[in-house]
Amino acid sequence: MRYPAPEKKERGMKERLAGENIIRKMIARLLIPFIQLYGLYVIAHGEVGPGGGFQGGVILGASMILYVIAFGMEEGRKRMSRKISDLLSSTGVLIYGGIGLLCIFAGGAYLEYGMLLPGSPGLGSHLGIYGVEIGVGITVAAVMITIFFETARRDND
């Protein structure tokens, strides 16, 4: 009775695992754009319906986490480095705070959106809330991705 050579047996297992990864990667490639589009939809329509910046940011962050699960930590870090996630976190907070300061400079209170465009309080409120939702969404997505990378890195150590 002959036994297969160890390298052949090992190669077969690697090929099988590679096949499983192909399915996971293909499903992730198909789903991630739709998940991100839905996250942007939730952010954009948060003012008039359920959802908003926080919920949309979580959905966007979850799409990046799905990418890391499907393609690995190294590929995920190529897409979203620590520098980029820190920059996005700060940018979202600056957008939120900047809109509040614009309201103060326009003569109102902090985040009093009606003062953004003095001639049209309805449009000012709409644009102000929309900007705040975008800032919150960017910040939440970036922080969620950062937390995932930090906890996943600790598990590997």
Order of alpha helices (4+ residues) and beta strands (2+ residues): alpha-alpha-alpha-alpha-alpha
